[in-house]
Structures are given as structure tokens and as C-alpha cells.
Amino acid sequence: MDKGFKRKDQYEGFGNHGMVSTASKYATDAGVEMLERGGNAIDAAVAAALCLGVSEPQASGLGGQSMALISLQKEKRIFALDGSSRAPFIIQPNKNPKKPIKYGLRSSTVPSTPATLGYMQERYGKLPFKETVQPAIRAAREGIEITNLIHRLIVREEEYLRKDKTIYKNYFKNDDPLEVGDILKQPELAHCLSTLAEEGWRDFYTGSIGEKIIEDMQRRDGLISLTDLNQIPLPVERDVLKSNYRDYDIYTFPPPGAGRVLVQILNTLEGFEPQILDPDTPTGAVISALAFRFALNYRQRMPIHPDYYLQSINKILIDKAYSVEIASRIKEIFDVALKDVFPPPPTSGETTHLSVVDKDGNAIGITQSIELVFGSKKMADGLGFFYNNYMSAFEYKNMAHPYYLLPGRRPWSSVAPVLICKNDHPVYLLGSPGSSRISTTLAQVITRLIDKGEGLATAIAAPRFHASDLGELHIEKKRFKREVIDALSLSGFELKKREAYSFYLGCVQGVQIPTTNDEKFYGVADPRRDGTAKGPVI
């Protein structure tokens, strides 16, 4: 068992028949329950994802979007399921506001999470959809315990949250935000989920739930119309990005996700000997930070939208020649000035991730979100879920940008779930929330695993930082040695102090997959949030 965790019993799990790792004990238990009922990884992931919308409402839910990386062992197939939400059809480019819409019903794109989870469960699951919804219904009806993280976020967003009557009724007590240890019951959400269980996920778009959404939109000046819902935002199966790092194969998410950033970071780091990449040393930290900055800047300068470019462009996105050039530049200089040509939409992002592997080797990582913390800060009236605010994730000024706001368009995304294989056998399934920090977070965990030889728990719990394309460096300052801090500062980065085990710097949910019959599945939940890892008992 690895060192590095404050509470190993919560954050680590072992199993002989599969593994579930999520950012919430309720969601982890939901996934395990499906595996114990004879379901596969898809069933477990759908149940866990639905439950995350109840137990981590600040991060995801029915009103958001979900992206999945799926590996089907029998078919020997790995693919990305692009579950992007869509901009409402009412959008008129010549009347777009000059700044992103961040709050209120007008900030919501057409939610795609119900369609994405329903699609994958129908096609690749084994259990009835109704069965996968039951744990989420129970959690909403019986209540979840308010954690320190959820309490802090309610307090942080209190000004907005108390203005919505349903949020105020459920999330406040005696005019104050619910305290740590209080029980949050969500009867409206329980009823909504029960309707989905009985009528099927399509009811969200073409049934009674859809009707309530439209009534809410019309009453509160939202943009989503009946046409938007009837044109169900079904997910798209896309080719994964495939690359390699050292002796390992890397499979990750293509555009509109940001797997290309992760691949480019790893391609750049591969130009250095493993022993000098130790992120706990000044040299290793600076090299990594510069690699992060180059990769993020390249994505901003060269944005790719999958609907307007052939997938053959993926070969260009993972080309190692460019990364070799970047590695050479890093070796020569440790202070780089970069010009920002295509800036990303301004967003800090709030997301969640889950990783599931079943006894047959099927694996799925889902990264899902409502964009910012508590999304639009508005709850669907009578339905109990938060509307997303993905309208803030589009470009509003530059019409040449691939993610310029247009009717029906998918928003810019930073998801990068990753499956790591060696000798054609899966060994690690990883993913994280965190907007632009997702790829840099995962890169640090991967290099610790492969280059430094750390165990999964140690690699995930280790000190972490993020270097942006503009030169800001967010760092868990108290957890790094002084010489590392000094080296990063002298290299031209503007340091931004973050607390130890910072919520801001991602939350990796990982599974180590056994390669021999005498090994067990090993799961780890990042201690930066409230997660657990657990395997089924069959």
C-alpha cells in the first residue's frame, strides 16, 4: 500500500472483480452496486455518473454534459464518446453579446448528460436503465451529508444561490448555508430521476421533464426551446488520440476535448531522460512547467473543432516532431515569451471524473460537468438539477475561431480521460476535472508513475502545480521545497499560491488494472476532494 494519503481506508481500494473510483462515496457505492448485480463497467459508470449529479451537485448533473473514454475488451475497441452539449438554435451570431454569458438560464446550453448516459447504457450496458438510476434516486430522497468542500462552495457562491427559490429551500437552513454534517435532501431531483427511471432517459427531451424545462425557460427568459430538446443532443463516437510515452501506449480524448494537450506535454517530456524529470527537483519542475506552457499555448493558437475538420487531423495533433523542437528549446532556455493568438474563452471550470473497470477488463472514464461551480447558479424549477453555464465556454469576439458561438455548436472543452497500456494490455485508467489544469494534472501523475516509478496513490497525492499559457503558475506552495519554488520563480513564472491538496489543481480518479491472475484491481481517489475507491464483493 502506497504512502502519501491522509486516510488510506477512504482513498484506496482493492478488488478481485473490478474497481470504481469517483469523487463521492455515494457514487462509488452506486457503481459497485451495479457490478455486484451483474452489470458491466458501463452500467456501473452510468449509475455512478447519475449519483454524482446528486452527491456532487456543484460539479455535474442532468443539466450538464458528459464525455467518456471507453474500452471494450471483447471487441478490442477503444473510442471516445463525445457527449458535448449544444448551443440553442435561437442564437443569432450578428446579435451575440460581446462578453460570455455566465449566469442565469440564458447561460445554459442544451443539456446532453441524460442523452449521453442513456446512449452508452442502451448500447453497451447489460442492466436495464431503470436499475442504474435507483442509487441516485435514493441519494436524492434520503439525503447526502454536506462535506467541508460542498459547504465551502455553497458559502462562496451564496450571493447567487440564495436568489433561486429551490436552491434556497434545499441548500439553506435558518437563512444560512447548510453546515458540514447537515443532510441535503433533494426531493425535486428525486422525483425527476424517478420519472427518468420509469419513462426512460428520452423523457428529459420529449416527455414531461422536457415540458417542464421549456415552461421554465419561457417563464425565466431562457434560450432553450422545444426544438432544441426534440433535436436530442446524442453523443458522437470518435476515434481516440493514440500516442506513446516511453514503453507505454497512451489513448486519450480528441477534440473538442484536450487530450492533444496531454499528448503534446508527454511528447515534449519524452525528450528528456527520466531521471531529470523528477518534479520534486528544481530542474524537473521547471522543465515540466515550460512543457505545460508550450502545450497549452499551442492549443490556443491552433484550436480544432471536430465538426469542421477531418479526424485525420489527429495525426498532426500528436506529431512528435514539433515536440522534439520544443524540448530542444527548453534545453536552451528556461524563460519563454509566447504570443496569444486565439485566447480560450475565460473560464475557471468545475467538473468531476469517474473511472470504472469491470472483471472482464472493460474500462470507462467519464468526465462530466456543468461548467462553473454550480453551473448557471440556477436550478430547473420543480426538477432539482442545476442548469449548466456552458454558454461561457464559447468564443464571442473572433468569428474565425472554431468555437465561436453559433446555433447548435459544441463548446470548447478541456477533458482528457486517458487509458495507458503496455504490451497491448491496459494498466492505468485515469481522469481528472479542472478545466485547463486537467492535462497538466494528468501529465504530472503519469510522469511520476512511469519516470519516477511511484505507486498510484503516491503519484496522485503528490504535490502539484499548473503552468498556464500566459505564464501564471498555480502551486501547492507549502508542499514543495524552497529550491523548487525559487527555480520556478526565476524561470519567469508568476507564482500563485494554492493551499495543500488544492481543490483547484484537479482531482484524479485512477484505477490500476491487473496484468496477471494473482494481482488485484487497485483504485485510488484523489484526496483533494471527497472521493472513494472500492471494488465489488461477488
Beta strands, then each sheet from edge to edge (+ up, - down):
strand 1: 12-15
strand 2: 18-22
strand 3: 65-72
strand 4: 77-82
strand 5: 144-145
strand 6: 172-173
strand 7: 176-177
strand 8: 183-184
strand 9: 236-239
strand 10: 241-245
strand 11: 248-252
strand 12: 350-358
strand 13: 363-371
strand 14: 418-422
strand 15: 425-431
strand 16: 465-467
strand 17: 472-476
strand 18: 494-498
strand 19: 509-512
strand 20: 521-525
strand 21: 532-534
sheet 1: 1+ 20- 19+ 15- 14+ 11- 10+
sheet 2: 9+ 4- 3+ 13- 12+ 2- 21+
sheet 3: 5+ 8-
sheet 4: 6+ 7-
sheet 5: 16+ 17- 18-
end
